[in-house]
C-alpha cells in the first residue's frame, strides 16, 4: 500500500512529545512490512537547516487569512524512514524560531489557525496531485488536530484516497474562533454542529473525526475512556456516535532506540538476564554521580514528563515529604511545564538536597540514564492516551508505578500474589488518582524491591514483554486494507 503520513512533528527532525516518536516509528515499521509510507511535515526552520538538501517538486498558491501563500513542496530522502519525505515550505508561517506551536513565552503562535489550515490544504493537494507519477497515495493517515482539516478538504474531491485520523491526545482540540473560520474562507456549510462548529468556535480535531473514514486512538482503553464525560472533553457524544468507526490500537516503541543492550547513553549494557543486576547497578551509580545524589544503595525512583496536571506531577510533589520520611528512597525528576509545579519541586530540592534532584528542561541522554539507572519509574498520569515511558521502563527492567488509565492500564499488570504466581506482574498499579493512593502504591513497590526473588521476576516479566511496533503496524495494515477495499 502507498500511504501518505501527515503530521506536525516527527523524531528526529522535530519533536515536542510522544507524537513525534509515533510518527517516526510507525511508518518505519510499515515500510519494513512492505508498504510504502511517505511523510509530509511543515517546513520548520529547524528541519530546513538540518535535513537538506531538498528538491522543489511543486509550487502552489494557497489561500490563508486574507492572503495567498506561495507554497513550495520540497522533497528529500529521509534515511531513518527509508522513504521520501515532503515538506510544506511556507516561510511566512513556518520559518521561525522555537517550538512548532508556541512562542518562547509559552503562548500559542497567534496565527496557528492559519498555519495549520494552509498546511492541511497543501497536504490535501499533495494527496490528489502527487508530484511522482509512479506514487499515488491510497491512504492518507493524519495525526492530531494540526492535520484535522486534511480529511475535510479531501472530502470535497470525488477522487479522494481513504483517510484515517489518529487522536493522540483529545485534550488538544485545535479550537479557534468564528472570526478565524471566516478569515480562512472555510466552506460555509462546515459551520454546523454536524461538521466542525464546536461551542461557538470551530475545532480542527473535530474536523478530523467527522470527515475521516476511520478514527483511531493510541490504546484500546483510551478509545473507551474518551466516550465518557470524564475524559471526553465535550466530544463524548460525537465519539459515541462514531461507533465502529472509532478504534484503539496500542502504540509500540522503537526497539532500536530504546534497547538496554545497545543504548549509547548507558555506561553498562544488559539484557533480560545477562548482566542485568550488575549493569543496572553501574548505571545507577553513574546517574547518582551526574545528579549529585549520594550513592548509598537507597532505592532510586525516576519521573520523566511534562510538569502539568494531566501527568500527575502535583501528586508526586505532594507525596515526596512523606516518602522521604517513611523510606530511604531518592528521586530524580526530568521535565518542564507549569511554572508553579517547577518552583514547588525546586523548593523541595532545597529542603531535601540529598534525596531529590530536579532537572528543568529535557535531555535525551538523561532520559535514557533515568530509565536504566532507576529502580522504579513514577507515572501517575490522571489520563494517558497511550504513554511511552512506562514501556521504556518495562524494557529497561525498571518497573513502573502507574495510575490505572488508558495505555497504562493496557501495558502494566499490578504485582499481587496472584500475578506473581502466574508470572504476569510487571509493575505497580493504583486505581484512584490521589496522592494517598500513589504513596501507598509506591511504598508497596519499595517493599517488593526488598524481596529479591519477587523483584527479579517482576523485572524479567517486563523486559520480556513484546513492546515493538510489529503487532500494531499489522493492525494498521488491516485497517488500511479494509478502507481501500470498501
JORA-V813572 format. One record per residue. N is the residue number from 1. RES is the residue in one small letter. PHI is phi in whole degrees, -180 to 180 (* if undefined). Layout:
N/RES/PHI  N/RES/PHI
This chain:
1/x/*  2/x/-104  3/x/-129  4/x/-99  5/x/-101  6/x/-111  7/x/-155  8/x/-98  9/x/-160  10/x/-161  11/x/-66  12/x/-95  13/x/-77  14/x/-155  15/x/-150  16/x/-118  17/x/-172  18/x/-63  19/x/-55  20/x/-61  21/x/-66  22/x/-65  23/x/-69  24/x/-84  25/x/-80  26/x/-65  27/x/-59  28/x/-60  29/x/-64  30/x/-68  31/x/-62  32/x/-69  33/x/-87  34/x/109  35/x/-83  36/x/-121  37/x/-111  38/x/-116  39/x/-100  40/x/-127  41/x/-130  42/x/-65  43/x/-85  44/x/-63  45/x/-56  46/x/-59  47/x/-72  48/x/-61  49/x/-75  50/x/-99  51/x/-110  52/x/-70  53/x/-79  54/x/-125  55/x/-107  56/x/-84  57/x/-110  58/x/-164  59/x/-138  60/x/-136  61/x/-95  62/x/-121  63/x/-70  64/x/-116  65/x/-96  66/x/78  67/x/-151  68/x/-98  69/x/-102  70/x/-80  71/x/-110  72/x/-103  73/x/-99  74/x/-100  75/x/-128  76/x/-150  77/x/-90  78/x/-97  79/x/-58  80/x/-63  81/x/-86  82/x/80  83/x/-146  84/x/-72  85/x/-131  86/x/-112  87/x/-122  88/x/-92  89/x/-94  90/x/-128  91/x/-54  92/x/-64  93/x/-105  94/x/-122  95/x/-84  96/x/-149  97/x/-75  98/x/84  99/x/-68  100/x/-61  101/x/-118  102/x/-130  103/x/-80  104/x/-61  105/x/-84  106/x/88  107/x/-90  108/x/-55  109/x/-58  110/x/-65  111/x/-106  112/x/-58  113/x/-60  114/x/-69  115/x/-57  116/x/-89  117/x/-72  118/x/-62  119/x/-59  120/x/-66  121/x/-60  122/x/-66  123/x/-63  124/x/-62  125/x/-65  126/x/-63  127/x/-68  128/x/-92  129/x/-126  130/x/-59  131/x/-71  132/x/-107  133/x/-64  134/x/-96  135/x/-139  136/x/-125  137/x/-64  138/x/-94  139/x/-135  140/x/-115  141/x/-107  142/x/-109  143/x/-129  144/x/64  145/x/-58  146/x/-62  147/x/-116  148/x/-63  149/x/-81  150/x/-60  151/x/-60  152/x/-65  153/x/-64  154/x/-67  155/x/-65  156/x/-80  157/x/-112  158/x/-75  159/x/-98  160/x/-66  161/x/-70  162/x/-66  163/x/-125  164/x/-125  165/x/-124  166/x/-108  167/x/-93  168/x/-90  169/x/-159  170/x/-65  171/x/-72  172/x/-101  173/x/-103  174/x/57  175/x/-94  176/x/-137  177/x/-85  178/x/-64  179/x/-62  180/x/-64  181/x/-57  182/x/-74  183/x/-62  184/x/-89  185/x/55  186/x/-74  187/x/-55  188/x/-58  189/x/-64  190/x/-74  191/x/-79  192/x/-157  193/x/-64  194/x/-77  195/x/-116  196/x/-115  197/x/-63  198/x/-150  199/x/51  200/x/88  201/x/-126  202/x/-136  203/x/-120  204/x/-68  205/x/-63  206/x/-62  207/x/-57  208/x/-62  209/x/-69  210/x/-73  211/x/-93  212/x/-77  213/x/-76  214/x/-138  215/x/-121  216/x/-125  217/x/-122  218/x/-99  219/x/-165  220/x/-61  221/x/-65  222/x/-65  223/x/-60  224/x/-78  225/x/-65  226/x/-73  227/x/-86  228/x/-112  229/x/-61  230/x/-64  231/x/-123  232/x/-81  233/x/48  234/x/73  235/x/-96  236/x/-59  237/x/-63  238/x/-62  239/x/-65  240/x/-64  241/x/-64  242/x/-63  243/x/58  244/x/-73  245/x/-68  246/x/-103  247/x/-149  248/x/-117  249/x/-123  250/x/-65  251/x/-64  252/x/-110  253/x/-127  254/x/-78  255/x/-74  256/x/-82  257/x/-68  258/x/-109  259/x/-140  260/x/-65  261/x/-80  262/x/-135  263/x/-55  264/x/-69  265/x/-83  266/x/-94  267/x/-85  268/x/-148  269/x/-98  270/x/-160  271/x/-120  272/x/-58  273/x/-119  274/x/-63  275/x/60  276/x/-60  277/x/-65  278/x/-65  279/x/-71  280/x/-64  281/x/-65  282/x/-66  283/x/-67  284/x/-65  285/x/-62  286/x/-62  287/x/-65  288/x/-64  289/x/-64  290/x/-65  291/x/-91  292/x/79  293/x/-86  294/x/-67  295/x/-95  296/x/-130  297/x/68  298/x/-73  299/x/-60  300/x/-122  301/x/-112  302/x/-125  303/x/-140  304/x/-132  305/x/163  306/x/-70  307/x/-88  308/x/-134  309/x/-56  310/x/-55  311/x/-80  312/x/72  313/x/-65  314/x/-67  315/x/-68  316/x/-61  317/x/-58  318/x/-65  319/x/-89  320/x/-58  321/x/-58  322/x/-70  323/x/-62  324/x/-69  325/x/-75  326/x/-98  327/x/-152  328/x/-97  329/x/-61  330/x/-114  331/x/-136  332/x/-119  333/x/-124  334/x/-128  335/x/160  336/x/-155  337/x/161  338/x/-60  339/x/-62  340/x/-66  341/x/-64  342/x/-61  343/x/-68  344/x/-62  345/x/-69  346/x/-66  347/x/-67  348/x/-69  349/x/-61  350/x/-65  351/x/-78  352/x/-129  353/x/-65  354/x/-100  355/x/-121  356/x/-136  357/x/-126  358/x/-125  359/x/-111  360/x/-83  361/x/122  362/x/-139  363/x/-142  364/x/-61  365/x/-62  366/x/-65  367/x/-59  368/x/-65  369/x/-67  370/x/-66  371/x/-61  372/x/-86  373/x/-91  374/x/-82  375/x/-86  376/x/-138  377/x/-123  378/x/-90  379/x/-147  380/x/-91  381/x/-57  382/x/-68  383/x/-143  384/x/-150  385/x/-49  386/x/-138  387/x/86  388/x/-117  389/x/-63  390/x/-67  391/x/-76  392/x/-58  393/x/-63  394/x/-58  395/x/-65  396/x/-95  397/x/68  398/x/-122  399/x/-53  400/x/-87  401/x/-107  402/x/-133  403/x/-82  404/x/-77  405/x/-156  406/x/47  407/x/-66  408/x/-65  409/x/-67  410/x/-81  411/x/-121  412/x/-115  413/x/-107  414/x/-64  415/x/-86  416/x/-135  417/x/-55  418/x/-69  419/x/-74  420/x/-67  421/x/-66  422/x/-93  423/x/60  424/x/-111  425/x/-64  426/x/-137  427/x/-174  428/x/-137  429/x/-126  430/x/-121  431/x/-96  432/x/-109  433/x/-79  434/x/-138  435/x/-64  436/x/-62  437/x/-66  438/x/-65  439/x/-63  440/x/-59  441/x/-66  442/x/-66  443/x/-66  444/x/-66  445/x/-65  446/x/-65  447/x/-65  448/x/-65  449/x/-58  450/x/-79  451/x/-116  452/x/-54  453/x/-64  454/x/-64  455/x/-61  456/x/-60  457/x/-67  458/x/-61  459/x/-63  460/x/-64  461/x/-61  462/x/-63  463/x/-70  464/x/-87  465/x/-69  466/x/-72  467/x/-123  468/x/-76  469/x/-90  470/x/-58  471/x/-64  472/x/-65  473/x/-62  474/x/-67  475/x/-62  476/x/-66  477/x/-58  478/x/-63  479/x/-66  480/x/-59  481/x/-62  482/x/-65  483/x/-77  484/x/-66  485/x/-82  486/x/-68
